[in-house]
Amino acid sequence: MEAVGIYLRLSRDDERQGESASIESQRAYLTQYAAARGWAVAREYADDGVSGLTFDRPGFRELLDDIDRGLIHTVLTKDLSRLGRDQIWTAYYYQIYFPRKGVRYIAVSEGLDTRESGSAGALFPFLTAANDFYTADVSRKVRAALTARKRAGRFIGAQAPFGYAKDPARPGRLAVDEAAAEVVRELFRRYLQSGSVAGVAKELTEGGFPTPAQYRGGGGQARFPGVWSDRAVRRILTNPTYAGHLTQNRRVKINYKLDQYRDLPPEEWITVPNTHPAIVDQEAFDRAQALLGLRSYRAGGGGGHLLTGLAFCGKCGSPMTYVRESPARTYMVCQGWRRGGRLGLCTSHCVREDRVTGTLRQALQEAARGINPQALAAACREDTGDGQRRLERTRQQLDRQEAVMGRLYEDRAAGTLTEAEFAALLAQARKKRSALETRLAEWEDAPRMATSAVEDAEALLSFRDLDRGTVAALVERVVIGENKTVEIVFRFRPPVSDP
């Protein structure tokens, strides 16, 4: 007697079909079918909760192993979709694999049998196409539902971004994982000091900091030391999630059949502002983005110049490039002229690099002399005191608005409001609550901003010499004119001066 194996499969998408698609229902159906023909079931194989798009399933692999060992001669499934929903691979097993192995395969409810060539066999191409289309349609609907949740500011990932954990008290929200968050803060600190992605990756690796791939959360420890890549550092630096703005849709699957992804450009990301606590403040994040927009800088060993990516020609706007005349003398030359001087795109003006850096150093020293730290601290304290009062008022207004929304639900339940009236009033209440929440976040951030202003002023006062981190943080661009003029555009606002 030939050995019969029954194969059972159920995916999450199939569960919506109800009890008829359950593993128990499939088992009973196939067992009865085999018994009616006097066949003894040698073994049962099952994959519960596994998609039919993949054929790399534990139960199915066991079935194939037993077929290869000659232990199974007939395979039964309730229908063809239980075997799989991918049109190409289903056709391979039905038309090539099973016949080559001398194994009889039967999709019972549809009458498909590899040893019979009746009218049911003619339906095979249409059934596989329908099963494949079903999966594609489900995939499209799932993507649409997930996109809607992303746009509503709900985190839908299986694992929270490095530095965060899923908030158990608020589904779809993120909470800070302090152990990993400190690594993220350190990463930003080091990058803002050096401006080098590769340098930060090397320093984190040498320092034994856990990588996102190896960090497991909970205990806040990495399972084993890791190697930070430039790509990993850059993905964290460019992710607005770390500034408190949930950002998803940064990469997508190539298609629903392949477990491969492609990165999307920033304009296709889905970012919802102010959805969770920030790990780095907005100012630090914005500074990092500005640095990333510059040409790469490698400190030491002649690997870069202090103003690389920051200095531009005042005539044509091209970046200034560097020409070394001697070990002690380097000139900054318009790149537009060097590349297309004969076309008349610009003129051959240049300026010594040390003259430009000297002008920059002098401008920073003058800015530092204009600061009155006592006056600035006093102004910040006054602003902070006013901010605390505004903060308390805003919290009270928000509490009252929450109470208003609660009464709306009560009035609808009591029949006082119609559905149309309730929907209109609720939309207005939600809009007002959102405005109050935004204002509250601004007032809550005021003390940090005041402290940051004092710290920036103190850093400028302690300024002694130029380094890449200081320059990138303070300077937006340096414009070199045809007559060797140097114009410096700073990132900071004018300091508080003595009255």
N, C-alpha and C positions, 0 to 999 in steps of 0.2 A: 504494500500500500504506500502511495506517495505521501511524503511528509508535507503537511499544510501549515503555513505560517499566516497569521492574520496581522495586518498592520493598521494601527489606529493613530489618527493625528487630529489635534484640535489646536487652533490658534486663537488669540484674543479676538480677532475679527470674526471668527466662526461662532464665537459664543453668543453673538446676537441672534443667531438662528434658533436659539432655545435648546430644549432637551433633546430634540431630534439629532443634533449634531454632537452631543456630548460623547465622551469616551465610553461611558457605560452603555449608551444607546448603540454605538457602533459595535461594541463587543457583543451585545446580545443579538444584534442583527446578523453578524457574520457567523457567530457560533450556531445559530439556528440554520443558516444557509448550509453550513458544512455538515451539520447533523442530518439534514434532510437528504443529503447525498451519500451519507455513510462515510464521510471523511472525518478522520480524527485530527484535531488541531494539535500539532506538535509544540508550537510555541507562539506566544503573543509578543508583538513589538509595539511600543507606544511612544509618541512624542506629544506631550501635553503642553500647550502654550507656545508652540513653535510655528513660525510662519512657513507656509507652503512655497515661498519663493526660494528658500534655501534647501538644498539637499544634504547639507552637512548637519544632519540631526543625529543625536545619539542613538535613538531607537532605530532609525533607518540604517545607520552604519552597522549596527548589530545584525540587522536583517541581511545586508549585503555580505557581511563576514560569514554568516551561516550558509548563504547561498554558495559562496566561494568554496566552502568546506564540504559542499554536497549534502548539507543537512536539511535543506528546504527545497522542495520541488514545485510547490504551488503557493502563490501569494494571493491573498484576498484583501481587498479594501472595499469600503462601503460604496465609494464612487471615485471617479478619477481625480477629483480635487484633493482627496485624502492622500493620494500618492504625491501630488505637488501641483502648484499653480503656475509655475514657470513653463511657458509653452515649449521652449527649446529642450530643456532638460527632461520634461515629462515625455516628450516624443522620443528622446534618446533611450530612456529606460523601457518604454513600451515597445518601440520598434526595433531596437538594437540590443540593449543589454539583456533583457529577459530571454528573447529568442536565442541569443548567442550562448547563454548559460543553460539552455534547455529547460527553462523555468516557465511554468504557465502562470500568467497573471490575469486576474479577473477583477474588474470594477463592477461589483454585483448589481447595484441599482440601475446601472446604465446598460448592462448586458454586454460590456466590452470584454473580450476574451482573446488572448494572443493566439490560441489554438483554433479559433473559429473565424471565418471571414464572411460573416453574415452582414446584414444591413447595418447592425450596430457599429461595425468597424468603420463604415463610411462616415459615421458621425464624429469619429475621433478628432479630426482637425478642427471641427467646429466647437467641440467640447473644450479642447485645450485653449483655443482662442478665447472662448467665453470665460474660462477660469482665469486666464491671464488678464483679460479686461476687467474682471471683478477686482483683482488685486490692484490694478492701476487706478480704478475708480475709488477704492477704499483709501489708497495712498493719497490721492488728490484731496479727498474730503478730510482726512486726518491732518494733512499739511495746512489746509485752510483753517481748521479749528485751532491748530497750534499757533498759526500766525495771528489769529484774533486774540489769543491769550497773551502772546508776546506784546502786541500793541496795547493791551490793557495793563501792561506792566507786571505781568505774572511770570515768574521764573519757571521754565518748563524742562530744564535740563535734568538728566539723570544724576549728575554730580555738580555741586556748586563750584563756581570759579575758585581757584586757589586764593586763600585768604578769607573765604566765606564758608558758611554752612547753611543748609536749609533751616529756616526758622520753624521749629516744631509748633510754636504757638500761632503762627500765621502762614498757612499753606500758600505757596507761590511767592513767598518773600525770602529775603536773604538776611542772615545775621552774621556779624563779624566773628571769625575764628581767630582769636587773638594771637595764638602761636604762629599760625601761618601769615597772619596780617603783618606781624612784625618783620617777616622776611620781605614782604611786598614793600613796606615802608623803607627798609634798608636798601632795597633795589632802587627805589626812586631817589633816595638820598645820594647814593653813590653815582647814579647816572647824572643827576643835576650838578654834582661836583666835577665830574670828568667829561661828560658829553660823549662817552664812548660806550656803545652797546657791547662790543667785543670785550672791552676792558671790564665792564661790570660782570659779564658772564664768567670771565676768568676769575675775578675776585670772589664771586659767590661760590664757585666750584672749589677754589682753594680754601675758602672759609668753612667748607662743609655744610653750607646751607641746603636744606632739602629742596628738590625740584618739585614742580607741580605733579609730575607723573609719579613720583615716589612718595609724596606726602599722603597720608591716609586719614588725617584728622583725628578727632577724638582725643587721643593722648597728646596730640601736637608734635608727634615725632615722625621722622622719615624711617622707613624700614631699612634703608641702607644708603650710604652716601651716593650722590648723583652728580652728573656733569651738566652744567647749565649751558644751553646753546644760545647763540645770538637770536635765533627765532623765538625761543621761549621768553627771553628778556624783552624783545620787541613786542610780543603779543600782550604782555602785561602792561608795558609802558603805553600802548595805544588803546587800551581798553577803558572806555569811560565808566564802566561798572565800578572801578576803584575810586572814582570821584563821586559815587552815589547815584549814578544814572544807569539803570539796568540796560545793558546792551546785549542783544541776541541777534541771531541770523548773520553771524560773522562768517560762517561757512555752511555749505549745504551739500547734500548727497548729489552725486553726479546724476543718478536716476534711481528709481525705486528698486531696481534689481541689483545694484552694485553697492557694496559697503565701502565706497570711496567718496572722498569729499573734495571740494574746491573752495578756496577762500574767495569771499566777496569783497568788492571795494567798499570803502566807508559809506558811500552814498546809498548803499543797499542794506546797511545795518539797520536794525530796529532798536532805537534808543528811546527810553522813557525816563524823563528827568526826575530826580529826587524820590527814588522809590525805596531806598534803604540807607543805612549809615555808610558814610564814606570812609575809606581807609587812608586816602591822601586828600588833602584839601584841593579845591579847584585851582588855586593859584599854582601849586606845585605841578598839578597835572597839565595845566596850560603851558607852563614853562617847559615841561618835558616834550610836549608836542612841537613847540617852537624849535627846540634843540634837534628833534628828529627831522625837522624840515631842512636842517643845514647839512652841508657835506660832512662826511665822517671825519672825526678828528682822533688821532692816535698820539697820545702824549709821549714825549721822549724819543730819542733815536732819530730825530729828523722826520718823524712820521706825519707831521702836520704843523700848521702855523696857527698862531693864536686867533687870528681873525678869519680862518678858513670858513667860507659860507656866510660870513657876516659883512664883508667888504664888497662894495659895488661901484662901478663907474658912474659918475654923475652925468656923463653925456649920453651914453647909450644904454645904461642899466645893466651891462654885463658884469658878471663876477670879476673881481680882481684876482689875477693869478700871480705866482711868485717866480722870480728869476734870481738865482744866487750868483752874484758877481765874484764873491770871495767868501771864505768862511765867516768873515765878520760883517759882510754887507750883502743884504738881500733887498731887491726892489719889488714893489707891487706894480703890476702892469695890467692894463685893460685886456681882458680875454677876448673881447669883441674885436679889438684891433689885431691881436696876434693871430686870430683865426681868419679874419677877413679884411685886414688892413688895406689891401690893394683894391678892394671893392668900395672903399670909402665909407665903411660902416662906422668908424670912429678914428680918433687920432692916436698917435704914439706916445701919449703922456704916461708918466710913471712917477712913483714917489718911493722914497726909502721906507722900508717896513719899520725901522726903529723910530722914524719921525712920526709915523701914524700912532704907534703904540705909546710914544711919549706924549702926544696930544691927548690920547685917551686917558692916560694916567693922570695928567694934569686936570682934565675935566672932572674925573671922579674925585680928586682931592678937593676941588672947588665946591663940588656938590656936598661933600662931607662937611666942609667948613660952614655951609649954610644951615646946618641942622642944629636946632636947639632941643636936645633930648628931653630936658625937663618940661618944656612947653608942649612937646609932642605927647609925652606920657600923661600930662595933665589933661590935654584935649581928649586923649583916648579914654581916660578915666571918666571924664564927663560924658562922653558918648556912650560908654558902657553903662553908666548909671541910668541915663535916659533910655537906653536899649532894654535894660532890665524892667523898667516900668512899662515900656511898650510891649515887651514880651509877656508880662503878666496880663495886661489888658487883652492881648490877642488870644492867649489861652482861655480866658474867660469867655470871649466871643465865640471861640471854637466850641467850648462846652455847651454854650447856649444853642449854637447851630445844630449840634448833635441832638440836643433835646427836641428841637423843632422837627428834625427828620424823624425822630421816634414817634412824635405825636401824629405826623402824617400817616405812618403805618397804622397807628391805632385808629385814626379817623377812617381810613380805608376799610379796616376790618369791621368797624362799627357801621359802615354803610353811609357815613356822613359825606364822603367824597366819592364821586364816580371815578372809574378807572382813568378816564381822560384827564380829569382834574388832578388826580393823584400823580399821574405821570408828568404833567406840566410842572406842578409844584415841586415834585421831587427833583426834576432836572434843574430847576432854579436853586434849590437848596444845595444840591451837589456842587453846582458851579460856585456858589458862595463859600462852601466848605473848602473847596480846592484852593480858592484865592486866599483864605485864611491860613491854610496849611502852608502855602508858599510863603506868605508873610511871616508865619511863625518860624519857618526854617531860616529866613533871613535874619530875624532878631536873635535866634539861637546862635547864629554864626558870628554875630557882631563882636562878642568878647574875643573870639579867636582872631578875627580880622584886626582888632585893635592891638592885640599882643603881637601879631605878625608885623604890623607896621612899626612897632617899637623895636622888634628884633631886626627888621631890615635896616632901620636907622642906625642901630648899634653896630651892625655888620659893616655899614658904609663908613661909620666913624672909625672903625678899627682897620679900615682898608690900608694896606701897606704896599702890596705889589699885585701884579696881574697874574691870574691863572685862568685856564679855560672855563672852569665852572663859574667863577665870578663874572667873567666877560659875558658868557652866554646868558647868565641870569639878569644882568643889568643892561646889556646893549642889544637893541633890536637890529640896527644896521649902521654901517659906517660908509659914508658916501665920499668918494675921492673925485675932486673936480679936475678940469683940464689944467688949471694953473696951480695944481698941487694943494688946493684947499682940502681941508678935512672937516666934514660935518658928521657929528655923532648924534644918533637918535636913540635915546634911552627908553627902557621899558617902564621905568618907575615915574611916578608923578613928582613934581618939584617938592623938595623937603620943606618942613615947617621952619621958617627962619625966625631970627630974633625980632621981636617987635621994635 
